Amino acid sequence: MKIIKNKISIEELREMSKNMFGNLVKVMVDIEKKIMAVDAPMHADLLEFLIEKEQSEPKNLWGINIYPEKTGDDFIEFDSMMNLKPAFGNMTRGVDNEAIRKIIIEIVKSLT
């Protein structure tokens, strides 16, 4: 697992994706701190890693998958059990709030 505060190369993400079924990289994005954690078998591992190492708050953490071989809208997939946050109005594994999705996309763009 690795915390990304600066840039990570697409090539490094490609290498990480080779370890995952489906050539994806699991990512947890902290929308408050504008950082992300990458490279774990489960989003839950990345969530705990950010809470422990960066004192991230669970309400600010959103799980996505990155497909380094793809571009455009296919590069990011909003799908994680960690996104089920009924107390915050998110009732799906996706990210229902358009504003939060935009923030996540901007953070990913700035770090990749």
Summary of the structure (lengths in Angstrom):
residues: 112
radius of gyration: 12.7
end to end distance: 16.3
largest distance: 37.4
contacts: 331
relative contact order: 0.20
helix: 41%
strand: 21%
